Amino acid sequence: MRDSTGTTLTSSVEVPMRTCETSMPILRAPHWSTVQLVLRAAPLLALVAASGITTPAHAAPGPCGDGVANDGEVCDDGNTAGADGCSADCKHMEVGFCCPAAGACVESGPFVVRASTDAMALASSLFSQGVTVTSAVLSGAVGQGGLSCRAPLGVSNGVAFSSGLASAMPSVGQSASTDHGASNPASLCTSISASATRDTVRLDLTFDLALSYDGIEFDYIVGSEEYPEFVGQEYNDAVGVFVNGENVALDLGGNAITINGPFFSGSQVLTTNGTMFNGTTPRLTSRAPIMGGTTGNTFTVVVCDASDGLMDTGLLLAAVAGCQGTCEGTTFCGNAIVEPGEGCDDGNNDDSDGCDTQCVLDTCGDGDLDAGEICDDANTDELDGCTSACVASDGWSCDAGVCSPTCGDGYVVAGQETCDDGDAAPGDGCDATCGIEPGFSCETPGEPCVDVDECLGDPFDVHAP
């Protein structure tokens, strides 16, 4: 376990533990209210060798369109048509879709990470315009890598890596601190953080860059459960993205992304971030200069725990593509500079001040309920309950952004109500759900309905006195 200073102590429970100043010894992050066991020793991908834990060789891939995501394929929905969630070559999940290992893709829904040990599938999901992958090797434990879709903060479909379990990353408000029981002193992570030798996951790729480009760029988010209790201590988990041997996943000051670095010890940490992590960086975009037309370039991703295997750290990475012009440095939403691709940047990551965490101006019809809006149903249709000004249409009411017809307000909502006599009382021709009752005619909204059965002496007249 860790005590209040982070010192390792002996515990009667044979799993790693930590404590903090304000709680009893616990098995997961110090701010949790329940005690749960730490997962241990996930199965390794292959034999442990001096060079690390490596992915076994893959069999020859099957044909795209056979309904199964074979080796090297990200998805396979049983056809080779695009625009249905899975690209025509089975190499990419299209924007807004999530795809299972076999079968049809699903549009809309939550953030998902699908665990994968297929290095070439991970590479295919990661790389796009101008870049051709020629080899891929994944090292780590089963479950540390995965294919991500509908990731938060505007990150495109891509890949996820964790010092724990990648598939746990979408579990907002929950967590699983996973110790894989492996140490790798030779990891590239030690060039970033000297103690980052635990639970290493690594993806090594080689690629060619098309002649018309001057380098590459990529988007990513780094998150950690170490935040905030263990920032500034020896548990300096590390993340790196090395292009031709140089780490380019850096902050604006050129510092590597670690738990003790400027992002996690400063004011840019996002605590509402759509992931399991207590804190993440904003969405970062880093660039690296490479001569166009070159072959055999290297791209290496590493994520490592430091000092022990607890409190997982992870990386969401996407949209590695060729860039043109000045391809160097890091930019991010929230630095008060409106950069290419941003509609605004007000110097923070507050989602409620008109410029959201993706540096997109809040507008009516964007699907987000922003300050001053009564509703926002992701369109500007005037007749569906929420107007183009994001207020309720006549005859509708909205609660927490969800609109529904208001029976009893004197307005008849076409397709939803057949009458509205100004009240919601039944027995007067227009019932409590604004439907016309038998024997009545309701022609004028807001006016009483008319009894059209004149035979008041008829014993079968339900309206007879």
JOFEN-V297083 format. One record per residue. N is the residue number from 1. PHI is phi in whole degrees, 0 to 359 (999 if undefined). PSI is psi in whole degrees, 0 to 359 (none if undefined). NEAR is the number of other C-alpha atoms within 10 Angstrom. Layout:
# JOFEN-V297083
N|PHI|PSI|NEAR  N|PHI|PSI|NEAR
This chain:
# JOFEN-V297083
1|999|168|21  2|251|139|19  3|269|192|16  4|296|341|16  5|261|357|13  6|93|2|15  7|290|137|11  8|285|129|16  9|240|168|11  10|273|139|10  11|233|149|12  12|285|345|6  13|264|123|10  14|276|55|10  15|219|152|13  16|298|144|24  17|221|157|24  18|225|159|24  19|230|171|23  20|222|178|18  21|298|335|11  22|250|13|9  23|212|166|14  24|286|167|12  25|303|136|18  26|223|167|22  27|259|355|25  28|224|198|24  29|304|140|27  30|301|337|24  31|274|357|14  32|287|152|14  33|265|351|10  34|237|155|10  35|259|124|12  36|224|151|14  37|290|146|16  38|277|134|19  39|290|143|18  40|232|147|16  41|46|68|13  42|296|151|18  43|302|139|11  44|279|155|17  45|292|326|17  46|197|193|16  47|294|145|11  48|279|124|14  49|239|176|8  50|300|331|9  51|272|1|11  52|117|194|20  53|256|121|21  54|243|157|20  55|289|135|21  56|293|161|15  57|296|145|10  58|264|150|13  59|285|168|9  60|299|138|9  61|291|149|11  62|277|175|14  63|286|141|16  64|296|132|22  65|104|1|19  66|271|2|15  67|90|1|18  68|228|132|20  69|285|92|25  70|285|176|23  71|306|131|17  72|90|350|23  73|259|139|24  74|277|326|29  75|205|163|31  76|200|106|31  77|261|18|25  78|88|9|17  79|209|174|18  80|243|28|17  81|266|144|14  82|269|186|14  83|62|22|11  84|235|16|17  85|110|322|23  86|246|127|29  87|299|161|20  88|298|336|18  89|259|7|17  90|64|24|28  91|257|348|24  92|216|141|27  93|277|127|29  94|286|160|21  95|305|130|15  96|88|352|18  97|253|152|21  98|237|139|26  99|236|134|25  100|285|176|16  101|295|335|18  102|214|139|16  103|105|185|17  104|290|147|18  105|278|159|20  106|241|127|14  107|268|139|15  108|70|160|11  109|127|189|11  110|277|172|14  111|296|133|20  112|224|141|22  113|237|123|26  114|257|115|19  115|302|141|21  116|209|140|21  117|251|8|23  118|273|100|23  119|299|320|24  120|289|327|23  121|295|319|24  122|299|317|27  123|295|319|31  124|297|320|21  125|291|334|28  126|274|318|24  127|264|149|22  128|218|226|17  129|307|127|14  130|88|353|19  131|239|131|18  132|239|118|17  133|280|134|21  134|248|340|15  135|202|157|14  136|207|133|22  137|224|128|20  138|252|131|26  139|237|139|25  140|148|200|31  141|256|155|27  142|303|131|22  143|99|351|23  144|280|343|29  145|240|156|32  146|193|168|26  147|264|127|31  148|251|148|31  149|215|149|27  150|54|42|24  151|293|157|26  152|285|172|18  153|60|25|18  154|80|12|15  155|285|131|21  156|292|170|23  157|302|134|27  158|193|233|28  159|229|162|28  160|225|138|30  161|227|141|33  162|219|147|32  163|288|349|34  164|249|246|34  165|243|121|28  166|298|324|28  167|292|346|21  168|277|348|22  169|300|326|29  170|284|357|22  171|280|79|16  172|298|131|15  173|84|358|12  174|232|176|13  175|192|166|23  176|213|106|22  177|279|108|24  178|251|118|24  179|261|113|24  180|278|358|24  181|69|23|14  182|236|139|20  183|240|140|19  184|225|85|21  185|298|338|17  186|273|7|13  187|296|147|21  188|300|338|26  189|300|331|29  190|292|343|17  191|284|347|14  192|258|314|19  193|220|119|23  194|302|329|17  195|265|5|20  196|274|78|31  197|239|2|25  198|256|149|25  199|50|47|29  200|285|133|32  201|238|139|30  202|214|135|28  203|240|121|23  204|250|124|17  205|233|149|21  206|243|147|19  207|208|159|19  208|251|144|17  209|250|131|24  210|298|154|18  211|299|329|13  212|278|6|13  213|247|158|22  214|249|4|20  215|164|194|24  216|232|162|26  217|220|159|21  218|203|155|22  219|253|148|23  220|197|160|26  221|229|137|21  222|247|131|29  223|228|159|30  224|206|148|26  225|275|350|26  226|295|331|26  227|285|140|22  228|262|349|18  229|296|327|16  230|249|14|21  231|293|136|18  232|88|2|15  233|253|193|13  234|285|352|19  235|271|60|23  236|271|69|26  237|306|150|36  238|228|149|32  239|226|136|33  240|217|147|25  241|232|110|26  242|257|125|18  243|248|117|21  244|51|41|15  245|89|356|12  246|247|130|13  247|289|121|22  248|246|2|22  249|275|83|27  250|232|160|22  251|276|184|20  252|296|338|16  253|267|5|9  254|84|14|12  255|270|143|15  256|294|157|23  257|274|102|26  258|229|169|29  259|293|331|30  260|266|2|22  261|283|178|18  262|302|325|17  263|296|309|22  264|278|345|24  265|257|3|15  266|248|206|9  267|257|5|11  268|266|2|18  269|291|135|21  270|260|119|21  271|266|341|16  272|252|99|16  273|224|1|21  274|77|13|19  275|231|178|22  276|286|344|23  277|284|144|28  278|293|332|24  279|209|146|23  280|224|164|26  281|287|166|21  282|296|176|26  283|290|121|23  284|256|149|22  285|234|118|23  286|247|151|22  287|228|150|24  288|222|130|23  289|286|134|19  290|216|140|19  291|290|129|15  292|298|144|19  293|87|1|13  294|277|153|13  295|239|163|16  296|71|21|14  297|292|155|17  298|244|146|19  299|222|114|19  300|235|130|21  301|247|132|22  302|225|142|24  303|225|130|33  304|218|145|35  305|277|154|33  306|244|137|29  307|72|316|18  308|215|180|25  309|261|18|28  310|262|169|31  311|54|83|29  312|296|151|29  313|235|145|34  314|216|169|31  315|223|130|24  316|254|126|26  317|225|137|28  318|202|168|27  319|57|48|21  320|283|117|23  321|212|163|20  322|292|145|26  323|234|160|22  324|236|150|13  325|89|222|9  326|278|104|11  327|252|79|18  328|199|157|18  329|88|179|18  330|234|138|20  331|233|160|21  332|200|155|24  333|290|127|26  334|113|7|23  335|260|10|16  336|70|17|13  337|237|122|14  338|281|107|17  339|257|167|14  340|308|132|7  341|93|351|9  342|257|141|15  343|267|345|14  344|193|166|20  345|197|104|23  346|261|15|18  347|82|13|15  348|212|180|19  349|238|43|22  350|271|123|16  351|280|355|18  352|246|15|14  353|246|17|14  354|101|337|18  355|235|112|24  356|278|184|23  357|288|355|25  358|255|9|23  359|58|43|28  360|247|132|18  361|296|133|17  362|290|127|20  363|224|153|18  364|295|131|23  365|101|2|19  366|270|0|15  367|88|354|14  368|256|134|18  369|278|97|21  370|267|168|21  371|303|133|11  372|89|352|11  373|263|138|16  374|275|329|20  375|205|163|27  376|199|104|28  377|257|25|21  378|67|22|16  379|206|177|15  380|239|28|16  381|291|127|15  382|282|346|15  383|250|9|14  384|253|15|17  385|106|333|24  386|235|119|30  387|281|178|21  388|289|353|20  389|259|6|17  390|60|41|25  391|237|165|21  392|291|137|26  393|291|159|21  394|304|133|18  395|89|2|19  396|237|159|20  397|226|152|19  398|233|135|18  399|229|122|10  400|55|34|9  401|89|352|19  402|259|126|15  403|253|147|20  404|210|154|17  405|300|145|23  406|256|103|21  407|286|129|27  408|105|5|22  409|261|2|17  410|88|359|21  411|252|136|21  412|262|117|24  413|272|113|23  414|303|133|12  415|82|348|6  416|243|327|14  417|228|148|18  418|253|351|16  419|200|163|30  420|196|103|32  421|265|15|26  422|93|0|18  423|213|170|18  424|248|23|18  425|275|134|15  426|279|168|14  427|88|0|13  428|245|17|18  429|107|331|25  430|235|115|29  431|282|185|19  432|290|347|16  433|253|13|18  434|62|44|27  435|246|143|17  436|289|131|22  437|276|153|17  438|303|138|14  439|88|4|15  440|237|157|17  441|236|131|17  442|234|92|21  443|261|332|14  444|246|113|15  445|303|137|18  446|87|351|17  447|251|155|14  448|300|148|19  449|285|159|21  450|251|133|15  451|284|113|15  452|268|359|12  453|263|105|15  454|276|353|11  455|273|73|11  456|292|338|12  457|274|354|10  458|293|121|11  459|297|343|10  460|268|359|9  461|283|111|13  462|292|345|11  463|262|0|19  464|294|142|12  465|291|none|7
